[in-house]
Amino acid sequence: MITKQNQFLGAVFALFLGLFLSLSTPIHASAEKGTESDPYVITTDVTYAPFEFKNAEGDYVGIDVETLDAIAEDQNFSYELRPLAFSAGLQALESNQVDGMIAAMSITDERKESFDFSDPYFEAGTVMAVSKNNDAISSYEDLDGKTVAVKVGTTGAAFVTELKKQFDIDINQFEDSATMYEDVVSGHSDAVFDDYPVMAYAVQQGLKLQFPLDPEAGDVYGFAVNKGQNPELIEKFNSGLANIKENGIHKEITDKYTSENSEAAASSNFFTLIQNNYSELLTGLGRTFVLTLVSFSIALIIGVILGLFSATSNNLLSGISTLYVTIMRGIPLIVLAFFVYFSIPQFLNIQLSAYLAGVITLSLNTSAYISELVRGGIQAVASGQLEAARSLGLPYKTSMRKIVLPQAIKIMIPSFINQFVITLKDTSILSVIGIVELTQTGKIIIARTYSSGNMWLIIGIMYIVLITILTKLSTVLERKMAND
């Protein structure tokens, strides 16, 4: 009996291992890298206007993106853009998940230890901004005892770290600029430090910030590859950059977003945001639902198997189930997402898409909770039911299949739907690895419009409507099964 159960366990493990490996792509050098069939994968932070953001038509634009486009056309290579938060992009580059990174990235001595940089393509300086109605801060000395917002991993964050050595400053750290600016406008932070062109563009779009001081001496931005990797890509970038500077294309791109005559966006109220972005929002909602459905389906298979393992008297199978549940319930979902997307590819020398990494993350996490639901459902059935069936001569498997499980399923169904709702909400965490679901869609729109208050209200309403529908479905099913 134990041998057959072990063989079954081995077959299940082999099945999922084979599925994982078949969906992953080995990392290997290609002589034809940069072609349409094997493009360079380049990451960028697409919530950092005017350098990179998504316009109303759904296209990625900005100084970085359009500079990269012009260079790729000049040097005749193809690339795929992979949007990630700035800090996650750095991790993706270090783990060779991407070939290069262009994200208003300052060239510093510290970063040169980990990355190889191109020639500079833009010069900018860090600047301090405060709320428009804040007249109390006009110098760095006024920051003493105040709270300052910074973006993780940026030159502005490094600058404030140095200021903290002189003044008593509390630091709030953020992953994206739009949220960081909103923190100052709403009064949670007293000041913000960021690159001047970025904040100047945000103010031009109507953000209620002001600059009490001139920008600091400028940093230079460069295109980066991992240390010792893709030297031909750096060479192509440098050659193309020199060409587009010479023919004036580079100046046209930068002037388009930094000159005083650049066009400001129209103000966006609640209903205007819906009208202008409903298609993008519905697409994000659809991706959220599909991601949840695929992940939950896989988790249901794994979770039911593990739940049945935990309900058996076999110590080996119940031990495996207990160990799995303990590990997966003990790891925060965001840590698991980073581990799957960055660490596993390094350990196994494979490459995962963000979507596949998201499915694996949600499936592993959700299956642990489903396993506990199955175990609890089985234990909720009176033990006398199984004992009576066995006393009548029915085998254990038949007793479980015909007597215990039908009753347990009725108990479990409402909990399964509740877990589906929890998994749906958990998809928002996966935006950190670049999956453009509903939450990330909202971030992209905010980066373009700087209307975070109205946008998050819209996103919240969409989640509430969807989850209310699912909750009503759970209630109907519970009543129907109770009457059967």
N, C-alpha and C positions, 0 to 999 in steps of 0.2 A: 504493500500500500504506500509506504513511504517512498519507495523507489519510483513508483508511477507519479507521485506528487512532485518529486524532485525533477523527473523528466519533464513534466508539464511546466514547472517553474523555469527550467532551462530553455524550453521552447519559447515561452513568453518573452524571456529576456533576450533571446537571440532574434526574435521577431522585431522587437523595438530597437535593438541595436542596429539591425540591418536597415530598418526604416530611417534611423538617424543618419547612418553613414551614406545611404543612397540619396538623401536629400541635401547632403553637404558636398561642397566642392573642394577638392584638394588644392592647396596653394602650390603653384609651380611657376617657374619662370617661363615666359613665352617669348619666342622670337618675334611674334607678330603683335606684341602688346601695343595698345593704342589704336588698333583697328576697330571697325564697327563690330566685328565678331568677338573681340576681346578688348574692350575699352579700358582706359585707366579709370580707376574708381577714386574720386576726389571728394573729400568731405568739406562741408562748410557749415557755419552757423547761420541758418536762414532766418533768424529773427534779429538781425543786426543791421537795420537800415541806417545809412544808405549804401552799405557795402554789400549786403546780401539780404534779400527778402522776396516774398512772393507777391506779385501784383494782383490786381483785381481779376485779370484774365487767367490767373493760375500759373503764370510763368515766373521762373526765378530770374530776378534782375538785381541790379546794383553794381557798384564799382567793381567788386571782386568778380562777380559772376560774368559781367560783360567784358572785363579785362581777360578773363580766362577764355571766354568764347572767341575773342579776337585773336588771342595767341594760338588757340587750337586750330582756328581757320588758317592762320598764317603758317603754322608748322605742319598742318595736315595730319592731326591726330584726333582720335575720338575719345570722349570721356563720359563717364556716368557720374552725376552729382548725387552725393549721399548726405542728406541733412542730419546733423546731430548737434546737441548742445556743445558749447565750446570745449568744456572739460572732457566730455565723452568723445569728442572728435580727436583730442590729443591721445586718449587711450586707444582709440581705433587705429591711429597712425602708429603708435608704439607697438601694437600687437599685429601690425601688418594686415589688418582688416581692410585698410584702404591704402592707395598708392601715394596720395598726396593730400595736402590740406591748404585751403586758402580761405581765411576767415579774419581779415584785419589783424593778423598775427604779428606782433612786434618782434623784431629780431633782437634777441638779448644773448649775452654770453652764456647765461644759464641754459637757455633753450638750445644753443648751439652744441651743447654737450650731448643732447639726445636727437637733434634733427639737423639735416642739411638744408640750408636756405638758398633761395634764388637771390638775384640782385633785387634791391628794394624797388617796389612799384608805387609806393605812396608814403608821404610823410605827414604825420599828425602829432598832436600833443595832448596830454591829459589836462582836463579842466575840471574845476569844481562848479557845481550848480546847486542852487537852493530853490525853494518854492518862491513863486512870484510875490507872495505876501510876506516873505521873511526878510526883514531888514536888520535882523540881529547879527547876521553872519556876513562879514565883509573881508575877513582875512583868515588865515590858517589858525591864528591864535584864538579866534572866536570858536573854534571847534572843540576847545577844551571842555570836557564834560558832556559833549554832544554825541549823537549816534550818526554814523556815516554808512551809506549803502555802497557796496561795490559788487562787481561781477567776478565770479570765481575764475582765477587763473589769468586775469588781465593785468595790463600795466597799471591801470588805475588802482587795482587791489594792491599791487606792490608799492605804489606811491603812498597809499594810506597806511600801509604797514610801517613804512619809514616815518610817517608823521606820528604814528602811535608811540614811537620811541620818545617823542618830545612832548606830546599832549595826551591827556586822559580821554581817549576816544574809544567808544564802543562800535564794533563793526558788524553790520548785517550783510551777509553774503547771499548772492542770488545767481541763478543759472542763466537768466536772460535779462536784457536791458529794459524791456518794456515794464516788467514787474518791478525792477529796481527803481525806475523813474516814478512809478505809481506809488511806491512806498514813501517817497519824499513828498509828492503832491498831497498824499493823504495824511501827512504829518507823523508817520511812524518813524521815519529817519529825518534828520535835520539837513543833511547834505548828501550829495552823490558825486563820485568821481568817475569819469569815463572819457573816452576819446572825443576831442572837440567836434570833429565832423559829424559824429553820430548824434551827439546831443544837440548840436546846432540844427541838424535835420529834423530831430524830434520837436524842437521848439518851433521850427518853421511849420510843422504840421499841426500846431496848436497846443502842444504840451505846455503846461503852466509852470515853467522853470525860468530862472534867470542866472546870468553869470556875473558874480561879484568881482571876479579876478580874471586876468588874461590867462590863456592856456600856457602850460609849461613848455619847455623846449621840446621839439617834436621827436617822436619815435619814428622809425621807418618800418614799414610792413613788408613781409616777404612771403613767398610761396614755400612750403616746407615738405620734405619727404623724410622718412625715417633714416636714421644715421646709417650711411653706407648702402642704402637701397635706392633703386631707380635713378642713378646718376644721369641717364639719358633723358629723363623727364625734366630734371633741373636744367639740363643743357638746352632742351627745346624751349622751356619757359623763358630762359634768358635771351635766347636768339629771337624769339617772337616778341618779347617785351621791347627789345632794342628796335625792332622793325616798326612796331605800332607807336613807339615814341617818335620815331623819325618821320613817319607819315602823318602824324597828328591825330590818329585814332584814339590813343590813350588820353590825350588832353580833352578831346570831345567827350569821352566817357566821364572823366572826373568833373569837368565843368557842368555836365548835365545834372550832377547831384550836389555839387558844392557851391556853385555860384549863387549870388544873391538873386538872380533872376530865375532860379529853378522853381518849378511850379509846386505850389503847396496843395496838399490834399484838401478836399472839401470836408467840412465837419460831418461827423457821423453820429446821429442820434440812434436810439434803440431801433426804430422802425426802418431807418435808412440802412443800418447794418444788416438787418434781416433781408431787406430787399436786394442789397448789393452782393450778399454772400450766402444766400439760402442754398444755392446749388453746391457750393463748397462745403457748407455745414452738413447737408444731407449726405454727401459723399463720405465725410468723416464719420457720421453716425453709422452709415452702412458698413464701413470698414470696422468700426467698433463691434457691431453686432456679429459680423462674419468671423472676426478674430475670436470673439467670445464663443460662438457656436462651434467652431473647429476645435478650439482648445478644450472646451467642456466635453465634447464628444470623445476625444482621446482620453481626457481625465476620467470620464465615466467608466471606460473599459478598464483602465489601470486601477481606479479606485474600487470598483466592484470586485475585481480579482483579489486585491489586497484586503478588502473587507471580509471576503469569504475566508481568506487565509487566517485572519485574526479571530474568526469565529470557530475555527477548527480546534481539535485537541492536539494537533501536531505542533510540538514546541518549535521546530525549525521554521515552519511556515508562519506561525504567529509571531516568532521572533523577528523574521524578515519584515513583516508588516509593521511591527512596533518600531523597529529601527528606522524604517523609511518615513513613517509618520512623524517620529520625533525630530528627524533631521529637517524635513521639509517644512514642518510647522515652526521650527526654531529659526529658520533663515528669513529675514525680511525680504519681501518680494523684490525691492529695488536692488538689494545685494545679489539675489539670485539672478536677476536680469543681467547685471554687469558680469557675473561669473559665467553665465551661459554665452553671452555675446563676445566677451573679451578673453576670458581665461581658457575656456574649453578649446577655442580655435588655436591658442598658443600651445596647449598641452598635446593636442591631437594633430597639429599641423593641417588643419582644415579651415575652410572659410564658410561662415554662415551668413545668410541674409538676415536683416533686422526682423523681417516678418517671421521667418522660421525660428529665430531665437526667441521671439515673443511667444509663439505657439508653444515651444518647449517649456519656457518659463511658467506660463499660466497652467499648462498641463501638469507639470511636476507639482506645483503648489496646490492646485485645486484637487488633484487626485488624493492627496493626503487627507483633505477634509471630507471628501466623498467616502473614503475608506472608513472613517470614523462614523459617518452617517449610516453606512451599511452595517457596520458592527453594532451600532446602537439600535438600528431597526430590528436586527435579528434577536438581540437580547431583550427587546421590548415584547416579543412574543412569549407568552407564558411557557416556561420549560415543560410544563405538563403536556403541552400539545405534542412535542417531539417524543416524550416518554410514552404517551398513549399510542402514537403511531408505531413506535418500535415494539411495544408490547403486543401489537396486533400482527407483528411479523414483517412489517415493511422495512426494507433496507434503509440505511442512513441517508444515502443520496436521494432516494425516492421520497423519504419523509421530509427532507429539506425542500425538495423541489415542489412537492404537492401540498404540503401542510404549512411549513414555516415561512418560506419565501413569499407566497402570495399575500399572507397577512403582513409580512415585514415591508413589502413594496408599498402597500397602502399607507403605512406609517411614514415611509421615506419620501414619497413623491413631493409633498409640500416642502420638505427640507431641501430636496434637490433643486426645486425652482428657486428657493431662497439662496442657495449656493450659486446658482446661475446668475442671479442679480449681483451677488458679491463679486463674482468673476468679471462681470460686465464693468463694474465700477473700477476694478483693479486694472483694467486695460489702460486707464489714464496714466498709470505709473510707467508704462512701456514707452511713453513719449521720450524718455531719457535715452533710449537707444535708437531713436529716429523713426519710430513707427508713426505715421501721420494718421492717427485716429482722431476722435472728436476733440479731445483736449489739446492735442498738438495743432489741430486745425485752428482752434481758437487762438493759440499762441501766435500762429503765423498771421492771422488776421489782425491781432493786436499790434504786431510788429509793423504792420503796414498803416494802421489807422490810429494807434495810440488811444483807443477807446476801450480800455481794459474793464472799467466798471460795467458798461452796457454789454460787452462781449461775454464776460463771465456770467452775467445774469441770463443771457440767451442760452449759453452752454448748460447752465444749471437747470433751466426750464426743460431743455431737451432731454436731459437725463431723467428728470422727475416724470415727464410724460411717459417715456419708455419703461421706466421701472414701475410706474403705477399700473400700466397695462399688464406687465408680467405678474405683478402682485395680485391683480384681479383674476388673472388666469389661474394662479395658484389657489385662490379661494374657491373658484368654480370647480376645479379638479378635486379639491379636498371634499367639497360637499357631494360631488357626484360619487366619489369612491366610498364616502360614508353611507350613502343610500344603497349601494350595491350589496 
